[in-house]
Amino acid sequence: MANLKLKGKDLLKLGFPNNQSINVALEVMKRNYATKNLAYVKSVLEDILKNPAQYEGHLTFGQIAEALLSSTKTEKRQLNATRAPYHIFGDDITEEAKTQLYTALKLPISVGGALMPDAHSGYGLPIGGVLAVENAVIPYGVGLDIGCRMCLSILDIPVSYLSGARDKYEKALVEHTKFGMYETHKSHVDHEIFERDTFSLIPILKRLKDKAIKQMGTSGSGNHFVEFGEVELLADDPQIGLPKGKYLGILSHSGSRGFGAEIAQYYVRVAAEQCPLPKEAQQFAWLDLNTHLGLEYWTAMNLAGDYASACHDDIHRRLIKAVGGRLRARIENHHNFAWKEIHNDKEVVVHRKGATPAGEGVLGIIPASMTDAGYIVRGKGNAQSFDSASHGAGRAFSRNESKNRFTNSDIKKNLKAKDITLIGGNAEEAPMAYKNIETVMASQSDLVDIIGTFQPRIVRMDK
């Protein structure tokens, strides 16, 4: 690839002001037009310089237009002296997690927030943290695994097959699921998402497209999983479209893979440059949604969320093809995402980092651990939680603590007692590392109604 020989003095000769607009223009053009003729690039820049207002909002050139139209200097933002309103659900939450939320609530853009009962400390917002802000998005408030989600497929196969033909289901998980950084499928599906123009509009998406194609239908490491298990609906449910009873189900938990992680890392860095904050709040740097970079991140975040959903579609498609049967119903939900929503008659951007959307009537899945039953829920639309609920049981012990506290023998005893087959996994994800799911659910009875359960039987995780 040729290197564009564009220099700051070239822009000064075109008439660019001697300010930040030159650095922005150089970066944008070298990212997007590295192989173009220098004269052509200069002609494009000359047109932007003459008509910057016409390029506002343009996904490639909007950043240059903004720099030309704005002469404001980036100054360090200050935190408010008081916190925005908040509510904490549950008692078993560390002071560290609370402090992280308290800091976020002092941002000048913050409207309100909440902690879910599974909350524990993380980077930026705590896991289980909900934060509503005005007209901005916080990349670290969304998290590194953009669009991480739960997906449950309910099949028409008798649930007794999980015992009678267990070998078949274990084999399906071994052969048709891939985990971690390096495992990929030999064949790749031609999903519609890869036809979207968005991939060509933003440089980082264009660069990451091949990685996204390669990792389609795979799962991450850590607490990501794919499971066969028993679904029980506690009553006839017209919304799901199934009668009360037990069903065989597939449950998966994963996100947008390396595609989403690199998007997140890039915009976390960009936000920090654009929005300097006091040291204790640096990870809450935001991007204004009226700016080019804010629009760019919002577009990339939504594509990463759709990509995560597409990955789950592919995982479930492969497994259903391997074991037979037909799909009767599907329930799925994002976490690690930001949504534009109306709360108190005002549009806000709600960040749910490890929190499940639980608006009135919204279905979701809240898993527990590899051995304990999780819950199928219907949201109540509680205003104090900004229509949110927990995304799981939540960690009682950190990954490092779990490695030091629990042995493989401890895990095997727990698995045997619950009749669970585990493929992969490690002490970091020991069932004992998680909070009691019953306590968590009791703490959010005002947030969701329980309409069913999912009991894992065969679990696949990264090694």
Summary of the structure (lengths in Angstrom):
residues: 463
radius of gyration: 23.8
end to end distance: 38.7
largest distance: 77.7
contacts: 1644
relative contact order: 0.15
helix: 40%
strand: 24%
